[in-house]
Amino acid sequence: MAALTASEPGLAGLEEELTCSICLSLFSSPVTVPCGHNFCASCLELSWAGQSEFSCPQCRATFPGRPQLQKNTVLCRVVEQLRGRTGAEEEEKEEDAVGLGEEATPVYCDSCREAPAVQTCLTCTASFCPEHLQPHRDSPAFRDHQLCPPLRDLQQRKCRQHNKIFEFFCSQHGICICSLCLLGHKLCHTNPLQLAKANAESALKKKLMELHNQSEKAARAMSSVKTNQSQAAETVSRKKDLIRSEFSEIKALIEERENEILKLIADEEKRVCGKFDYIYGVLGSKKNEIHSLRDQIEMALTESDDILFLKRAAALQRTSTKDAFVPVIEIDQSLIQSTYQSAINLKDIVKLSVIQGKERKAEAKPIPVKTKTFPAVAPNRKKPPGPQHTQKEKILLQCQATLQAEADTKEKKKPVKVAPTTGTVSAAAAATAKELIDSFLKKPREELLQYTANITLDFNTAHNKVMLSNRYTRMSVSDTPLHYDYHPQRFTDCPQVLGFQCFKRGIHYWEVELQQNSFCGIGICYGSMERQGPGSRLGRNSSSWCIEWLNSKISSWHNDVEKCLPNVKATKIGVLLHCEGGFVIFMAVGEKHNLIYKFKAQFTEALYPAFWLFSSGTVLTLC
């Protein structure tokens, strides 16, 4: 502590009042707690570190929350006057001296106060020069005294309360204590200073190693991000090139079709113009013949010889001419109209494909729900079996279909004899379809699982009382409306939801677990099914097929026609959809599949899994 000057005798009696009750030193940046007691800001922060309840270290008064500490400026000025200099300057100088290890002046011997000290005795708490250190080396009485290199400010290394050298460190309070202070810290974890220093060095080295490892991990992560970024850019570049190539081929196909249509019209033009040129030539020859005959008659009229005139007149009168005949030549308007219509059809096909692509892209956007993101596509979804076509191939196939339709239209104009075997063919087709359905019914569950489609629920179609959870694979009924945002695909009257995936070709199988099946329905529907009104309920229109549970009653519904079914106890329902075969099968999943019902239909649109829930306790889960 700084010595008091003679000009400050009145402040000497305040030393005890200006001492922090935690560190037992003069206040350093004193702060006041709500109960009125003052403490060093650093001591109070250390005392409250890691605590959830805050109290005064002196009177133990508790506070409802962590108090806002305000610096006691009046007390600061009093302490500064007592110290003889500002606390801030003293602390900065002490930290600089300790941190930099600088010694402005050497440590002098406490005996002679002249020679520099060579060692400090921690037992005597004094420093000695070589001459006065000799008794510690020679006399057995000083054999147990602890010597160390010269130390400055030994008073700072002594306990202010017991005036003894610090020998221990309390890790709980983070302060150095003497041997007498151990009584007050007997419940704390204490260690000798050297051991505490070794432990602190070990902890700091471990922390340094952790920071080094974290730095290396961050560097590796940054490198990985850069690599992934370059790979993503390369992938996008390649995909752009492929897309440009695909659209170039699409343009080439359209240009090829344009050239074909223009060539048809050009050939028709050439045919008609050729006929006109031929008739024009015939009429020219006819005109020349008439002119020649006219010239001969005019020449005969100038003949003066009567006999010669009569001969020529008789010959000219026998020569006859006919009026010029111009046949009707018309361009084939049906050909022109059909080629023009094919161009319009192709334009509509391309426009429809582009519009449908935009709509699918808009529907596939993630829907934000609080902090989660709706997965537009299941991450490990398998592609439905069957031929997959690119946009270019689709347009090519549609173009071919258009041309084939034009050819069929022309063929229909010709008389065709119908073979009397229609009934036989229909019967054979029905028998084939029945065999196909029976073959799937006989398959074990393990074979049906190869057609598994990973179904997720479409948030945009969910009714306001249908609650989706478990990554959009679980559905239940909420007691209160959920206030979903408006979407044109959302059901407004019936508590229903559709699957996100749609199927237009191939074979697909999925399973639904019924946790409580008092009022629910499972089925399929077209994407064009109504979203509002009584006709929007599953099975009540021509665009949906479903099986419905009403307590113990099971029935099938399609086109608003109900058919009661035998009661089948099942907690898991399997749905098998065969797009090309034109049927959907509902079966109870168990050790052996039990058929619930099968629908046969000629599907004309893409099909979506559909679910209806009514009771508040109904829970359906996609397996």
For each residue, the residues with C-beta under 8 A, 3 or more apart:
1: 25 26 83 155
2: 83 84 85 90
3: 84
4: 8 9 11 12 82 84
5: 8 84
6: 9
7:
8: 4 5 11 12 81 82 84
9: 4 6 12
10: 13 14
11: 4 8 14 15 78 81 82
12: 4 8 9 15
13: 10 16
14: 10 11 17 18 78 82
15: 11 12 18 19 26 82
16: 13 19
17: 14
18: 14 15 26 27 75 78 79 82
19: 15 16 24 25 26 27
20: 23 24 25 26 27 28 30 38 39 40 43
21: 24 37 39 57 58
22: 39 40 43 44 47 57
23: 20 40 43 175
24: 19 20 21 160 161
25: 1 19 20 28 40 160
26: 1 15 18 19 20 79 82 83 87
27: 18 19 20 30 38 39 40 75 76 79 87
28: 20 25 40 41 42 79 87 91
29: 40 41 42 71 76 87 88
30: 20 27 38 39 40 41 71 72 75 76 79
31: 38 39 40 41 44 69 70 71 72
32: 36 37 38 69 70 72 75
33: 36 37 38 39 44 56 63 67 69
34: 61 63 67
35: 56 59 61
36: 32 33
37: 21 32 33 56 58 59
38: 20 27 30 31 32 33 72 75
39: 20 21 22 27 30 31 33 43 44 47 57 58
40: 20 22 23 25 27 28 29 30 31 43 44
41: 28 29 30 31 44 45 69 71
42: 28 29 45 46
43: 20 22 23 39 40 46 47
44: 22 31 33 39 40 41 47 48 57 69
45: 41 42 48 49
46: 42 43 49 173 174
47: 22 39 43 44 57 173
48: 44 45 51 54 66
49: 45 46
50:
51: 48 54
52:
53: 62
54: 48 51 62 63 65 66 67
55: 60 61 62 63
56: 33 35 37 59 60 61 63
57: 21 22 39 44 47 60
58: 21 37 39
59: 35 37 56
60: 55 56 57
61: 34 35 55 56
62: 53 54 55
63: 33 34 54 55 56 66 67
64:
65: 54
66: 48 54 63
67: 33 34 54 63
68:
69: 31 32 33 41 44
70: 31 32
71: 29 30 31 41 76
72: 30 31 32 38 75 76
73: 76 77
74: 77 78
75: 18 27 30 32 38 72 78 79
76: 27 29 30 71 72 73 79 80 87
77: 73 74 80 81
78: 11 14 18 74 75 81 82
79: 18 26 27 28 30 75 76 82 83 87
80: 76 77 83 85 86 87
81: 8 11 77 78 84
82: 4 8 11 14 15 18 26 78 79
83: 1 2 26 79 80 86 87 90
84: 2 3 4 5 8 81
85: 2 80 89 90
86: 80 83 89 90
87: 26 27 28 29 76 79 80 83 90 91
88: 29 91 92
89: 85 86 92 93
90: 2 83 85 86 87 93 94
91: 28 87 88 94 95
92: 88 89 95 96
93: 89 90 96 97
94: 90 91 97 98
95: 91 92 98 99
96: 92 93 99 100 102
97: 93 94 100 101 102 104
98: 94 95 101
99: 95 96
100: 96 97
101: 97 98
102: 96 97
103: 106 107 152
104: 97
105:
106: 103 116 117 150
107: 103 116 117 120 127 150 151 152
108: 112 113 114 115 116 117 127 129
109: 112 113 114 115 116 117 127 128 129 132
110: 113 117 126 127 128
111: 126 128 129 132
112: 108 109 115 129 131 132
113: 108 109 110
114: 108 109 129
115: 108 109 112 129 130 131
116: 106 107 108 109 129 150
117: 106 107 108 109 110 120 127 128 129 150
118: 128 129 130 133 150
119: 127 128 133 136 147 148 149 150
120: 107 117 126 127 128 147 148 149 150 151 154
121: 124 125 126 127 128 136 142 145 146 147
122: 125 145 146 147 148 165
123: 142 144 145 146 165
124: 121 145
125: 121 122 154 158 165
126: 110 111 120 121 154
127: 107 108 109 110 117 119 120 121 150 151 154
128: 109 110 111 117 118 119 120 121 132 133 136
129: 108 109 111 112 114 115 116 117 118 132 133
130: 115 118 133 134
131: 112 115 134
132: 109 111 112 128 129 135
133: 118 119 128 129 130 136 137
134: 130 131 137 138
135: 132 138 139 142
136: 119 121 128 133 139 142 145 147
137: 133 134 142
138: 134 135
139: 135 136 142 143
140: 143
141:
142: 121 123 135 136 137 139 145
143: 139 140
144: 123
145: 121 122 123 124 136 142
146: 121 122 123
147: 119 120 121 122 136
148: 119 120 122 151
149: 119 120
150: 106 107 116 117 118 119 120 127
151: 107 120 127 148 154 157
152: 103 107
153: 156 157
154: 120 125 126 127 151 157 158 165
155: 1 158
156: 153
157: 151 153 154 165 166
158: 125 154 155 163 164 165 166 178
159: 162 163 164 165 166 177 178 180 181
160: 24 25 163
161: 24 180 181
162: 159 178 180 181
163: 158 159 160
164: 158 159 167 178 179 180
165: 122 123 125 154 157 158 159 178
166: 157 158 159 169 176 177 178 193
167: 164 177 178 179 192 193
168: 176 177 178 179 181 182 185 190 191 192 193 196
169: 166 175 176 177 190 191 192 193 196 197
170: 173 174 175 176 177 185 188 189 190
171: 174 188 189 190 191 196
172: 185 188 189
173: 46 47 170 185 188
174: 46 170 171
175: 23 169 170
176: 166 168 169 170 193
177: 159 166 167 168 169 170 181 182 184 185 190
178: 158 159 162 164 165 166 167 168 181 182
179: 164 167 168 182
180: 159 161 162 164 183
181: 159 161 162 168 177 178 184 185
182: 168 177 178 179 185 186 190
183: 180 186
184: 177 181
185: 168 170 172 173 177 181 182 188 190
186: 182 183
187:
188: 170 171 172 173 185
189: 170 171 172
190: 168 169 170 171 177 182 185
191: 168 169 171 195 196 199
192: 167 168 169 195 196
193: 166 167 168 169 176 196 197
194: 197 198
195: 191 192 198 199
196: 168 169 171 191 192 193 199 200
197: 169 193 194 200 201
198: 194 195 201 202
199: 191 195 196 202 203
200: 196 197 203 204
201: 197 198 204 205
202: 198 199 205 206
203: 199 200 206 207
204: 200 201 207 208
205: 201 202 208 209
206: 202 203 209 210
207: 203 204 210 211
208: 204 205 211 212
209: 205 206 212 213
210: 206 207 213 214
211: 207 208 214 215
212: 208 209 215 216
213: 209 210 216 217
214: 210 211 217 218
215: 211 212 218 219
216: 212 213 219 220
217: 213 214 220 221
218: 214 215 221 222
219: 215 216 222 223
220: 216 217 223 224
221: 217 218 224 225
222: 218 219 225 226
223: 219 220 226 227
224: 220 221 227 228
225: 221 222 228 229
226: 222 223 229 230
227: 223 224 230 231
228: 224 225 231 232
229: 225 226 232 233
230: 226 227 233 234
231: 227 228 234 235
232: 228 229 235 236
233: 229 230 236 237
234: 230 231 237 238
235: 231 232 238 239
236: 232 233 239 240
237: 233 234 240 241
238: 234 235 241 242
239: 235 236 242 243
240: 236 237 243 244
241: 237 238 244 245
242: 238 239 245 246
243: 239 240 246 247
244: 240 241 247 248
245: 241 242 248 249
246: 242 243 249 250 390 391 392
247: 243 244 250 251 392
248: 244 245 251 252
249: 245 246 252 253 392
250: 246 247 253 254 391 392 395
251: 247 248 254 255
252: 248 249 255 256
253: 249 250 256 257 392 395 396 399
254: 250 251 257 258 346 350 395
255: 251 252 258 259
256: 252 253 259 260
257: 253 254 260 261 346 399
258: 254 255 261 262 343
259: 255 256 262 263
260: 256 257 263 264
261: 257 258 264 265 339 342 343
262: 258 259 265 266
263: 259 260 266 267
264: 260 261 267 268 335 339
265: 261 262 268 269 335 336 339
266: 262 263 269 270
267: 263 264 270 271
268: 264 265 271 272 331 332 335 336
269: 265 266 272 273 331
270: 266 267 273 274
271: 267 268 274 275
272: 268 269 275 276 329 330 331
273: 269 270 276 277
274: 270 271 277 278
275: 271 272 278 279 329
276: 272 273 279 280 329
277: 273 274 280 281
278: 274 275 281 282
279: 275 276 282 283 326 327 329
280: 276 277 283 284
281: 277 278 284 285
282: 278 279 285 286
283: 279 280 286 287 324 326
284: 280 281 287 288
285: 281 282 288 289
286: 282 283 289 290 324
287: 283 284 290 291 324
288: 284 285 291 292
289: 285 286 292 293 321
290: 286 287 293 294 321
291: 287 288 294 295
292: 288 289 295 296
293: 289 290 296 297 316 319 321
294: 290 291 297 298
295: 291 292 298 299
296: 292 293 299 300 312 316
297: 293 294 300 301 316
298: 294 295 301 302
299: 295 296 302 303
300: 296 297 303 309 312 313 316
301: 297 298
302: 298 299
303: 299 300 308 309 312
304: 309
305: 308 309
306: 309 310
307: 310 311
308: 303 305 311 312
309: 300 303 304 305 306 312 313
310: 306 307 313 314
311: 307 308 314 315
312: 296 300 303 308 309 315 316
313: 300 309 310 316 317
314: 310 311 317 318
315: 311 312 318 319
316: 293 296 297 300 312 313 319
317: 313 314
318: 314 315
319: 293 315 316
320:
321: 289 290 293
322: 325
323:
324: 283 286 287
325: 322
326: 279 283
327: 279
328:
329: 272 275 276 279
330: 272 333
331: 268 269 272 336
332: 268 335 336
333: 330 336 337
334: 337 338
335: 264 265 268 332 338 339
336: 265 268 331 332 333 339 340
337: 333 334 340 341
338: 334 335 341 342 406 409
339: 261 264 265 335 336 342 343
340: 336 337 343 344
341: 337 338 344 345
342: 261 338 339 345 346 402 403 406
343: 258 261 339 340 346 347
344: 340 341 347 348
345: 341 342 348 349 402
346: 254 257 342 343 349 350 398 399 402
347: 343 344 350 351
348: 344 345 351 352
349: 345 346 352 353 395 398 399 402
350: 254 346 347 353 354 395
351: 347 348 354 355
352: 348 349 355 356
353: 349 350 356 357 391 394 395 398
354: 350 351 357 358
355: 351 352 358 359
356: 352 353 359 360
357: 353 354 360 361 391
358: 354 355 361 362
359: 355 356 362 363
360: 356 357 363 364
361: 357 358 364 365
362: 358 359 365
363: 359 360 458 460 489
364: 360 361 376 377
365: 361 362 376
366: 373 374 375 376
367: 373 374 459 460
368: 372 373 374
369: 372 373 374 459
370:
371:
372: 368 369
373: 366 367 368 369
374: 366 367 368 369 459 472
375: 366 378 379 456 471 472
376: 364 365 366 500
377: 364 381 456 500
378: 375 381 454 455 456 500 501
379: 375
380: 454
381: 377 378 453 454 501
382: 452 453 454
383: 388
384: 453 503 505 506 508
385: 451 506 507
386: 505 506 507 579 580
387: 505
388: 383
389: 393 394 397
390: 246 393 394
391: 246 250 353 357 394 395
392: 246 247 249 250 253 395 396
393: 389 390 396 397
394: 353 389 390 391 397 398
395: 250 253 254 349 350 353 391 392 398 399
396: 253 392 393 399 400
397: 389 393 394 400 401
398: 346 349 353 394 395 401 402
399: 253 257 346 349 395 396 402 403
400: 396 397 403 404
401: 397 398 404 405
402: 342 345 346 349 398 399 405 406
403: 342 399 400 406 407
404: 400 401 407 408
405: 401 402 408 409
406: 338 342 402 403 409 410
407: 403 404 410 411
408: 404 405 411 412
409: 338 405 406 412 413
410: 406 407 413 414
411: 407 408 414 416
412: 408 409 416
413: 409 410
414: 410 411
415:
416: 411 412
417:
418: 422
419: 422
420:
421: 424 425
422: 418 419 425 426
423: 426 427
424: 421 427 428
425: 421 422 428 429
426: 422 423 429 430
427: 423 424 430 431
428: 424 425 431 432
429: 425 426 432 433
430: 426 427 433 434
431: 427 428 434 435
432: 428 429 435 436
433: 429 430 436 437 581 582 583 600
434: 430 431 437 438
435: 431 432 438 439
436: 432 433 439 440 578 581 583
437: 433 434 440 441 581 583 585 598 600
438: 434 435 441 442
439: 435 436 442 443
440: 436 437 443 448 576 578 585
441: 437 438 585 587 593 595
442: 438 439
443: 439 440 447 448
444: 447 448 593
445: 448 449 574 589 593
446: 449
447: 443 444 450
448: 440 443 444 445 451 509 574 576 593
449: 445 446 452 509
450: 447
451: 385 448 507 508 509 576
452: 382 449 509 510
453: 381 382 384 501 503 508 509 510
454: 378 380 381 382 501
455: 378 473 499 500 501 510 609 622
456: 375 377 378 471 472 473 499 500 501 622
457: 462 468 472 473 475 497 498 499 500 611 622
458: 363 461 462 489 497 498 499 500 608
459: 367 369 374 462 468 472 484
460: 363 367 487 489 490
461: 458 487 489 490 491 496 497 498 531
462: 457 458 459 466 468 475 484 490 491 497
463: 466 490 491 492 494 495 496 497
464: 481 482 483 484 490 492
465: 477 478 480 481 482 495
466: 462 463 475 476 477 478 482 491 495 496 497 613
467: 475 476 477 478 482
468: 457 459 462 472 474 475 497
469: 472 474 475 476
470: 473 474 621
471: 375 456
472: 374 375 456 457 459 468 469 500
473: 455 456 457 470 621 622
474: 468 469 470 619 620 621 622
475: 457 462 466 467 468 469 497 611 613 619 620 621
476: 466 467 469 613 618 619 620
477: 465 466 467 495 613 614 615 616 617 618
478: 465 466 467 481 482 616
479: 616
480: 465
481: 464 465 478
482: 464 465 466 467 478
483: 464
484: 459 462 464 487 490
485:
486: 490
487: 460 461 484 490
488: 531
489: 363 458 460 461 498 531
490: 460 461 462 463 464 484 486 487 531
491: 461 462 463 466 494 495 496 497 531 532 536
492: 463 464 531 532 536
493: 532 533 534 536 537
494: 463 491 536 537 538 612
495: 463 465 466 477 491 612 613 614
496: 461 463 466 491 536 537 538 610 611 612 613
497: 457 458 461 462 463 466 468 475 491 610 611
498: 457 458 461 489 525 527 608 609 610 611
499: 455 456 457 458 502 608 609 610 611
500: 376 377 378 455 456 457 458 472
501: 378 381 453 454 455 456 608 609
502: 499 527 606 607 608
503: 384 453 506 508 577 579 606 607 608
504: 579 605 606 607
505: 384 386 387 579 580
506: 384 385 386 503 579 580
507: 385 386 451 576 577 578 579 581
508: 384 451 453 503 576 577 579
509: 448 449 451 452 453 574 575 576 577
510: 452 453 455 574 575 609 622 623
511: 572 573 574 575 589 622 623
512: 522 572 573 575 611 620 621 622 623
513: 571 572 620 621 622 623
514: 517 520 549 570 571 572 573 620
515: 571 619 620 621
516: 615 617 618 619
517: 514 520 549 571 618
518: 549 550 551 615 617 618
519: 549 550 551 613 614 615 618
520: 514 517 548 549 611 612 613 614 615 618 620
521: 538 539 546 547 548 549 557 611 612 613
522: 512 546 547 573 575 586 610 611 612 620
523: 538 539 544 545 546 547 557 609 610 611 612
524: 544 545 546 575 577 584 607 608 609 610
525: 498 529 538 543 544 545 546 607 608 610
526: 529 543 544 605 606 607 608
527: 498 502 605 606 608
528: 543 605
529: 525 526 536 541 543 544 610
530: 533 535 536 541 543
531: 461 488 489 490 491 492 536
532: 491 492 493 536
533: 493 530 536
534: 493 537 540
535: 530 540 541
536: 491 492 493 494 496 529 530 531 532 533 540 541
537: 493 494 496 534 540 541 612
538: 494 496 521 523 525 544 546 548 557 610 612
539: 521 523 544 545 546 548 556 557 558 559 560 562
540: 534 535 536 537 544 557 560
541: 529 530 535 536 537 544 559 560
542: 558 559
543: 525 526 528 529 530 605
544: 523 524 525 526 529 538 539 540 541 557 558 610
545: 523 524 525 539 556 557 558 584 599 601
546: 521 522 523 524 525 538 539 556 557 558 610 612
547: 521 522 523 554 555 556 557 565 573 586 596 597
548: 520 521 538 539 554 555 556 557 612
549: 514 517 518 519 520 521 553 554
550: 518 519 553 555
551: 518 519
552: 567
553: 549 550 564 567
554: 547 548 549 564 565 566 567 568 596
555: 547 548 550 562 563 564 565
556: 539 545 546 547 548 562 563 565 597 599
557: 521 523 538 539 540 544 545 546 547 548 560 561 562 563
558: 539 542 544 545 546 561 599 601
559: 539 541 542
560: 539 540 541 557
561: 557 558
562: 539 555 556 557
563: 555 556 557 597
564: 553 554 555
565: 547 554 555 556 568 596 597
566: 554
567: 552 553 554
568: 554 565 588 594 596
569: 588
570: 514 573 588 589 590 594 596
571: 513 514 515 517
572: 511 512 513 514 588 589 590 623
573: 511 512 514 522 547 570 586 587 588 589 596
574: 445 448 509 510 511 585 586 587 588 589 593
575: 509 510 511 512 522 524 584 585 586 609
576: 440 448 451 507 508 509 584 585 587
577: 503 507 508 509 524 584 607
578: 436 440 507 581 582 583 584
579: 386 503 504 505 506 507 508 582 603 607
580: 386 505 506
581: 433 436 437 507 578
582: 433 578 579 600 601 602 603
583: 433 436 437 578 598 599 600 601
584: 524 545 575 576 577 578 598 599 601
585: 437 440 441 574 575 576 595 597 598
586: 522 547 573 574 575 595 596 597 598
587: 441 573 574 576 593 594 595 596
588: 568 569 570 572 573 574 593 594 596
589: 445 511 570 572 573 574 593
590: 570 572 593 594
591:
592:
593: 441 444 445 448 574 587 588 589 590
594: 568 570 587 588 590
595: 441 585 586 587 598
596: 547 554 565 568 570 573 586 587 588
597: 547 556 563 565 585 586
598: 437 583 584 585 586 595
599: 545 556 558 583 584
600: 433 437 582 583
601: 545 558 582 583 584
602: 582
603: 579 582 607
604:
605: 504 526 527 528 543
606: 502 503 504 526 527
607: 502 503 504 524 525 526 577 579 603
608: 458 498 499 501 502 503 524 525 526 527
609: 455 498 499 501 510 523 524 575
610: 496 497 498 499 522 523 524 525 529 538 544 546
611: 457 475 496 497 498 499 512 520 521 522 523 620
612: 494 495 496 520 521 522 523 537 538 546 548
613: 466 475 476 477 495 496 519 520 521 618 620
614: 477 495 519 520 618
615: 477 516 518 519 520 618
616: 477 478 479
617: 477 516 518
618: 476 477 516 517 518 519 520 613 614 615
619: 474 475 476 515 516
620: 474 475 476 512 513 514 515 520 522 611 613
621: 470 473 474 475 512 513 515
622: 455 456 457 473 474 510 511 512 513
623: 510 511 512 513 572
